[in-house]
Amino acid sequence: MTHPLIPQIIDLATPIAQDLGLEVVSAVFQTHQNPPVLRVDIRNPQADTSLDDCEQMSRALEATLDSLDAIPEAYVLEVSSPGTSRTLTTDREFIAFKGFPVRVETDRPFEGRQKWTGQLVGRDETAVRINRKGRLVAIPREFVTAVQLDDGT
């Protein structure tokens, strides 16, 4: 069932996307997560949807939602392109995709596994950090071979 805020959020997001030359594809509010996650999928009808497209939309939509206090409780905003399966490599990408679902692969087991999934918390000189069901996991960078956006497939 669609969350009751979704029509209002789509009404707010659509003109913002249009001003950026983008389209809103879908939106979902995942209230079963803590904090809840508002995911808005966009696409660029003129070209492949880029990291810059997602970043610009995220900043503009976040400012609007915050100024209107559209979602009174704490939440995480995710703006992405449907079907994006992208390897994150730059610091900028790790910042832009904070809060997004990711898959992390390692070259050797860390805490007994080589494949991890969770919400991206960040990356620094020592570790890639993800949130796995409320538990912060810091995977040493020297173990990490790939970090990819996880589209759920």
C-alpha positions as CSV (number, residue, x, y, z in Angstrom):
1,M,0.0,0.0,0.0
2,T,1.3,3.5,-0.9
3,H,2.2,5.7,2.0
4,P,-0.3,8.6,2.3
5,L,2.5,11.2,1.9
6,I,3.6,9.9,-1.5
7,P,1.1,11.9,-3.7
8,Q,2.2,15.1,-1.9
9,I,5.9,14.3,-2.3
10,I,5.4,13.5,-6.0
11,D,3.5,16.8,-6.4
12,L,6.5,18.6,-4.7
13,A,9.2,16.7,-6.6
14,T,7.7,16.9,-10.1
15,P,8.3,20.6,-10.7
16,I,11.7,20.4,-9.1
17,A,12.7,17.6,-11.5
18,Q,11.2,19.5,-14.5
19,D,13.3,22.6,-13.6
20,L,16.4,20.3,-13.7
21,G,15.4,18.6,-17.0
22,L,14.5,15.4,-15.2
23,E,11.4,13.3,-14.6
24,V,10.1,11.6,-11.4
25,V,9.7,7.9,-12.1
26,S,8.5,6.8,-8.7
27,A,8.6,7.4,-4.9
28,V,8.3,5.1,-2.0
29,F,8.4,5.8,1.8
30,Q,9.9,2.9,3.7
31,T,8.6,3.4,7.2
32,H,9.7,0.0,8.4
33,Q,13.3,1.3,8.5
34,N,14.8,3.4,11.3
35,P,15.0,6.1,10.3
36,P,12.4,5.8,7.6
37,V,13.7,6.1,4.0
38,L,12.1,8.2,1.3
39,R,13.3,6.9,-2.0
40,V,12.6,9.0,-5.2
41,D,13.6,7.5,-8.5
42,I,14.3,10.0,-11.3
43,R,15.4,9.7,-14.9
44,N,17.0,12.1,-17.4
45,P,15.0,11.8,-20.7
46,Q,17.8,13.3,-22.7
47,A,20.7,11.1,-21.6
48,D,21.7,8.5,-19.1
49,T,20.8,9.6,-15.6
50,S,24.0,10.8,-14.0
51,L,25.4,11.1,-10.5
52,D,25.1,14.9,-10.9
53,D,21.4,14.5,-11.8
54,C,20.7,12.5,-8.6
55,E,22.8,14.9,-6.5
56,Q,21.1,18.1,-7.9
57,M,17.6,16.6,-7.4
58,S,18.5,15.4,-3.9
59,R,19.7,18.8,-2.8
60,A,16.8,20.7,-4.3
61,L,14.1,18.2,-3.0
62,E,15.7,18.1,0.4
63,A,15.6,21.9,0.7
64,T,11.9,22.0,-0.3
65,L,10.9,19.1,2.0
66,D,12.7,20.7,4.9
67,S,11.4,24.2,4.3
68,L,7.8,22.9,4.2
69,D,8.4,20.4,7.1
70,A,6.6,17.9,4.8
71,I,8.0,15.0,6.8
72,P,8.1,16.0,10.5
73,E,10.2,13.1,11.8
74,A,13.8,12.3,10.9
75,Y,14.2,10.4,7.6
76,V,16.8,9.6,5.0
77,L,16.3,10.9,1.5
78,E,17.5,8.7,-1.4
79,V,17.4,10.0,-5.0
80,S,18.5,7.5,-7.6
81,S,17.9,6.2,-11.1
82,P,15.9,3.0,-11.5
83,G,18.1,0.3,-12.7
84,T,21.3,2.0,-11.6
85,S,24.0,-0.6,-10.9
86,R,27.1,1.4,-10.5
87,T,30.4,0.9,-8.8
88,L,31.3,3.7,-6.4
89,T,34.9,4.8,-6.6
90,T,35.3,8.5,-5.8
91,D,34.9,10.3,-2.5
92,R,32.2,12.4,-4.2
93,E,30.2,9.3,-5.1
94,F,30.5,7.9,-1.5
95,I,29.2,11.3,-0.2
96,A,26.4,11.6,-2.8
97,F,25.1,8.0,-2.3
98,K,25.2,8.0,1.5
99,G,22.1,6.2,2.8
100,F,21.7,4.2,-0.4
101,P,21.7,0.4,-0.4
102,V,25.0,-1.0,-1.5
103,R,26.8,-4.3,-1.9
104,V,30.4,-4.5,-0.7
105,E,32.7,-7.3,-1.8
106,T,36.0,-8.2,-0.2
107,D,39.0,-10.1,-1.3
108,R,39.1,-12.2,1.9
109,P,36.6,-12.9,4.6
110,F,35.8,-10.2,7.1
111,E,33.7,-11.3,10.1
112,G,33.2,-14.6,8.2
113,R,31.9,-13.2,4.9
114,Q,33.1,-11.7,1.6
115,K,29.8,-10.1,0.5
116,W,28.0,-7.5,2.5
117,T,24.8,-5.5,1.9
118,G,23.5,-2.5,3.8
119,Q,22.9,1.2,3.7
120,L,26.0,3.2,2.9
121,V,27.2,5.3,5.9
122,G,30.5,6.5,4.4
123,R,34.1,5.8,3.6
124,D,37.3,7.2,5.1
125,E,41.0,6.3,5.0
126,T,40.5,3.1,7.0
127,A,37.0,1.6,6.3
128,V,33.8,1.5,4.3
129,R,31.0,1.8,6.7
130,I,27.5,0.3,6.2
131,N,24.4,0.0,8.3
132,R,23.1,-3.6,8.4
133,K,19.7,-3.6,10.1
134,G,20.8,-1.0,12.6
135,R,24.3,-2.4,13.2
136,L,27.2,-0.3,12.0
137,V,29.8,-2.4,10.1
138,A,33.2,-1.0,9.3
139,I,34.9,-3.1,6.6
140,P,38.6,-2.4,6.3
141,R,39.4,-0.7,3.0
142,E,42.3,-3.0,2.3
143,F,39.8,-5.9,2.2
144,V,37.3,-4.1,-0.2
145,T,37.4,-4.9,-3.9
146,A,34.1,-3.3,-4.9
147,V,31.3,-1.2,-3.6
148,Q,28.2,-1.1,-5.9
149,L,24.8,0.5,-5.6
150,D,22.3,-2.4,-4.8
151,D,19.2,-2.3,-6.9
152,G,17.7,-5.2,-5.0
153,T,18.3,-7.8,-7.7
